[in-house]
Amino acid sequence: MARVNIGGQAVIEGVMMKGRTHYAVSVRKADGNIVTDAQKSESIMDRFRILKLPILRGMAVFVESLVLGVKTLSFSAELYGDEEVEEEPSRFEIWLQQALGDKGEKIIMGLTMCLSFVLAIGLFMILPMLISRLFKGFVTSSFFQNLIEGAIRIIIFLGYMKLITKMKDIERTFQYHGAEHKTINCLEQDKELTVENVRQCTRLHKSCGTSFLFIVMIVSILVFSVFTTQILWQRTLVRIVMVPFVAGISYEFIRWARLSPDNPVADFLSKPGMWLQREFTTIEPDDSQIEVAIAAVKGVLEHEPISSK
């Protein structure tokens, strides 16, 4: 069987696939053509080898995934919305160009990523903690308070996923998400990358970001239970500071589950994440979307041929 180390994500009307040293984004433009852009991807772990240690590598992958995700989403949005008739730039865009020059786009991308991170922390970490404090008069144990907080966090997460699935644009993104998984599964099964072969593969995958997020929810309950302080600012600080550590532990579980395909324990513990994918974040794609995912994988394989075990 081929040795495969490719992951990806859905973008606007397209798919991004990432290998060890390169990534490729394929987008189907409004005119129906598929455009693929492949770029070299340098990891901070190659410069600082200490980051390849367990837990630390998960933190590094978490940050790099956020950066690359925002970058490729921005690229796909620009490419899909590109039209022959150029619109006049707004006053804000003119001011931004004059004030920041060529670095303007990178600065805005950085600010967007920071804002998204802050909102995610607020919604999925801080809000559940604040709501759980309403039960403080009934539950005195810090451990059980953390369990209640974790349950609230999961409920908010599931509610959020349910709401966004009602959006038409998100529905198409989830179809591309399914195409991404099916294509990677086809590759991991050492099958030829054809629409027919990919279509027959499952749209679920143990290494999915949805599974990762669910594992984060569970790991956070265990990690936060270690800290028993009832002081609000200290509890808030702990949740913010420990996010990278929680992400690092969660990554190790996802990595182990992917490398242990026949392990019944890994299979059992992966079921909640697989259920989330099936019910919320992946939808069966059509053939045109599968073609885009295949183009993205081939964009990576042009630079990183699959080696044999």
C-alpha positions, 0 to 999 in steps of 0.5 A, a space after each residue: 500500500 502507498 504511504 500517504 501523508 496528505 490532509 486538506 480542507 474545503 474552501 470556497 468552491 474548491 479544495 485545499 490539499 496539503 502534503 509534507 512540503 507542498 499544498 495545492 488549492 483547486 477552485 472551480 471558477 464561475 465559468 466552470 474551469 478548474 484552476 489549481 495553484 500549488 505552493 511550497 509549504 515550509 513548516 516551523 517544525 523544520 526550523 525548530 526540531 523541538 516542536 516535533 516532540 509529542 504535544 508540541 507538534 500538535 500545537 505547531 500543526 494547530 497554528 499552521 493549520 489556522 494560518 494556511 486555512 485563512 490564506 487558502 480561503 481568502 485565495 479561493 474567495 478571490 479566485 471564484 469571485 474574479 470577474 472580467 469587469 473590474 470594480 472600482 476600489 472602495 475608499 477603504 481599499 484605497 486608504 489601505 493600499 496607501 497606508 500599508 502598501 503590499 503588506 496590507 493583505 497579509 496584515 488583514 489576513 492576520 487580523 482576520 485570523 486573530 479575530 476568528 480565534 478570539 471569537 472561537 475562544 469566546 463562544 466555545 471556551 469562555 461562554 460555557 464557563 460563564 453559563 456553568 457558573 449559574 449552577 455554582 449554588 447547586 454544585 459545589 464540586 469543581 470537578 462536576 462544575 467542569 463536567 457541566 461546563 463541558 456538557 454546555 460546550 458540546 451543546 453549543 458546538 452541536 447547536 452551532 453546527 446545526 445552524 450553519 448547515 442551514 446556510 446554502 453556501 455552507 452546504 456546498 462547502 460541506 459537499 467539497 468537504 465530503 469530496 476531500 475525504 473521499 479523495 484522500 480515502 481513495 488515495 490511502 486505499 491505493 486506488 487510481 484517482 478517478 471520479 468513479 473510484 473516488 465516488 465509491 469511497 466513504 466521505 468520513 475520515 478519522 483525521 477530519 477537523 470535525 473529529 479534532 474539534 470534538 476531541 478538543 471538547 472532551 480533552 478540555 473537560 479533563 484538562 480543566 478539571 485539574 484546575 479547581 480555582 473558583 476565581 473568575 479571572 483565573 478560570 478564564 485565564 486557564 482556559 485561554 492559556 491551555 487552549 494550545 496544550 489541549 489542541 496538542 493532546 487532541 492532535 496526538 489522539 487523532 494522529 494515533 487513530 489515523 495510524 491505527 486503522 485496525 485498532 478497535 479502541 481507536 475505532 470506538 473512540 473515533 465514532 463520535 467524530 465520525 458521527 458528527 461528520 456524517 450528520 453535519 459537516 460532510 455531504 455526498 459531493 457530485 462528480 464535478 466537486 470530486 473532480 476539483 478534489 482530485 485536481 488538488 491532490 494531483 497538484 500536491 503529487 506533482 511535487 510529492 510523489 507517493 512512496 511505497 512501504 
